[in-house]
């Protein structure tokens, strides 16, 4: 059985609370949760909407439910990734490459970062544009194998996997709800970003 089926939802919150109780000695080392559990907890705390899927049919159903929930049936979707467009070509999407015409952005990401529940993206997904140039609504398709512990791991992976041409415009999306500018993160990886209403379609591939 997938670990996600055991930890998804309130069980993750309960486990986190249990590990933070005072039953452990003051000087005992902190227990570090597995990568998938840390990501689930932190992503949900950031305000992201999480849809765990065991197969592609569930991915298609979840996307359709998102579209219905937001009344996007007649709206256009921004897709840059040609492989992603082909994957969803039978979903009845109205695809555009102009962000100003789109109601939402359907994309992949580089990695899912467990330590802070953020999504690492690069020019592979957003070209050389800033996040503020994209629609408010993001739908991100990712797999469980893309989960890693830290941003540092993600940056090393990008370099190793793209040795011939390392992508540029690397950034993270961490805040998944509307926030005032003063409440946004100020770390250099998030410089110039803004919060997004984000749905994560997560496919089990491990």
C-alpha positions in Angstrom: 0.0 0.0 0.0 1.3 3.5 -0.9 2.4 5.5 2.1 0.3 8.4 0.8 -2.9 6.4 1.3 -1.9 5.9 5.0 -0.8 9.5 5.7 -3.0 11.7 3.5 -5.4 14.1 5.3 -5.7 14.5 9.0 -3.5 11.6 9.8 -0.5 13.6 8.8 -1.5 16.5 11.1 -2.0 14.0 13.9 1.4 12.4 13.4 3.1 15.8 13.3 1.4 16.8 16.6 2.5 13.5 18.2 6.1 14.1 17.3 6.0 17.5 18.8 4.7 16.4 22.2 6.8 16.8 25.4 7.2 13.0 25.7 10.6 13.3 24.1 13.5 14.5 26.3 14.6 18.1 26.0 18.0 17.2 24.5 16.8 14.3 22.3 17.5 14.9 18.6 14.4 15.9 16.6 12.7 13.1 14.6 12.7 14.0 10.9 9.7 12.8 9.0 10.1 11.0 5.7 10.2 13.2 2.6 6.6 12.4 1.4 5.1 13.1 4.9 7.0 16.4 5.3 6.0 17.6 1.9 2.3 16.7 2.5 2.2 18.6 5.8 4.1 21.7 4.6 2.3 21.9 1.3 -1.1 21.9 3.0 0.0 24.4 5.6 1.1 26.7 2.7 -2.5 26.6 1.4 -2.0 24.3 -1.6 -4.8 22.1 -2.8 -3.6 18.5 -3.0 -5.1 15.8 -5.2 -3.3 12.4 -4.8 -4.0 10.0 -7.8 -3.0 6.4 -8.2 -3.2 6.4 -12.0 -3.7 8.6 -15.0 -7.5 8.0 -15.1 -7.7 9.6 -11.7 -5.5 12.5 -12.9 -8.0 13.2 -15.8 -11.0 12.9 -13.5 -9.4 15.3 -10.9 -8.6 17.8 -13.6 -12.1 17.7 -14.9 -13.5 18.2 -11.3 -11.2 21.3 -10.9 -12.5 22.7 -14.2 -16.1 22.1 -13.2 -15.5 23.6 -9.7 -14.1 26.8 -11.1 -16.5 27.1 -14.2 -13.6 26.9 -16.6 -15.3 24.7 -19.2 -15.4 27.5 -21.8 -12.2 29.1 -20.7 -8.7 28.8 -22.2 -5.8 27.1 -20.5 -2.2 28.2 -20.9 0.1 25.3 -21.7 3.8 25.7 -22.6 4.9 22.1 -22.4 4.1 20.3 -25.6 4.4 16.8 -24.0 1.9 17.9 -21.3 -0.5 19.2 -24.0 -0.3 15.8 -25.7 -0.9 14.0 -22.5 -4.2 16.0 -21.9 -5.2 16.3 -25.6 -8.3 14.1 -25.1 -9.5 16.2 -22.1 -11.4 18.7 -24.2 -9.1 21.6 -23.1 -9.1 24.9 -25.0 -5.3 25.5 -25.1 -3.6 28.8 -25.7 0.0 30.1 -25.5 -1.1 33.6 -24.5 -1.2 34.1 -20.8 -3.6 37.1 -21.1 -6.2 34.9 -22.7 -6.0 32.0 -20.2 -8.0 31.4 -17.0 -5.4 29.0 -15.6 -1.9 27.6 -16.3 -1.4 23.8 -16.6 2.2 22.9 -16.1 4.8 20.5 -14.6 7.5 21.4 -12.1 11.1 20.4 -11.5 10.6 19.1 -7.9 8.4 19.1 -4.9 10.4 20.4 -1.9 9.6 18.6 1.4 11.4 21.0 3.8 9.0 23.9 3.1 6.3 22.4 0.9 7.2 24.5 -2.1 7.4 23.7 -5.9 10.7 24.2 -7.7 10.2 25.5 -11.3 12.5 26.8 -14.0 12.6 28.0 -17.6 11.6 24.5 -18.6 8.1 25.3 -17.3 7.8 29.1 -17.4 10.4 30.1 -20.1 11.9 33.5 -19.1 8.6 35.0 -17.7 8.0 36.1 -14.2 5.3 34.4 -12.1 3.3 37.7 -12.0 2.9 37.4 -15.8 0.9 34.1 -15.4 -2.8 33.6 -14.5 -3.7 33.5 -10.9 -4.7 29.9 -11.0 -2.1 27.1 -11.4 -2.7 23.4 -12.0 0.5 21.5 -11.5 1.0 17.9 -12.7 3.8 16.0 -10.8 4.8 12.6 -9.6 5.8 11.2 -6.3 9.3 10.5 -7.6 9.8 14.2 -7.9 9.8 14.7 -4.1 13.1 15.7 -2.6 14.2 17.0 0.8 15.6 20.4 0.1 16.0 23.2 -2.5 19.8 22.4 -2.6 19.0 18.8 -3.8 16.7 20.2 -6.4 19.4 22.6 -7.8 21.9 19.8 -7.9 19.4 17.6 -9.7 18.7 20.3 -12.3 22.4 20.7 -13.0 23.0 17.0 -13.3 19.9 16.3 -15.4 20.6 19.2 -17.8 24.4 19.0 -18.2 24.3 20.2 -21.8 22.0 23.2 -21.2 21.1 24.1 -17.6 17.7 25.9 -17.4 17.5 29.4 -16.2 14.8 31.4 -14.4 14.8 29.0 -11.4 12.4 29.9 -8.6 10.0 28.4 -6.1 6.3 28.8 -5.5 5.5 28.5 -1.8 2.5 30.7 -1.0 -0.6 29.2 -2.5 -3.2 31.7 -1.4 -3.7 35.4 -1.7 -1.4 37.4 0.6 -0.4 41.0 1.0 3.1 41.8 -0.3 4.4 42.3 3.2 3.4 38.7 4.1 5.3 37.1 1.2 8.5 35.2 1.6 11.7 37.3 1.0 14.2 34.5 0.4 16.2 34.9 -2.8 14.6 31.9 -4.5 11.2 33.5 -4.3 12.2 37.0 -5.3 9.7 38.6 -7.6 7.2 35.9 -7.2 3.6 36.2 -6.1 1.1 33.7 -4.5 -1.0 31.5 -6.7 -4.2 29.6 -6.3 -2.6 26.2 -6.9 -3.9 22.7 -7.4 -1.4 19.8 -7.3 -2.2 16.7 -9.3 0.1 14.2 -7.8 0.6 10.8 -9.6 1.9 7.8 -7.7 4.8 6.4 -9.7 6.9 4.7 -7.0 
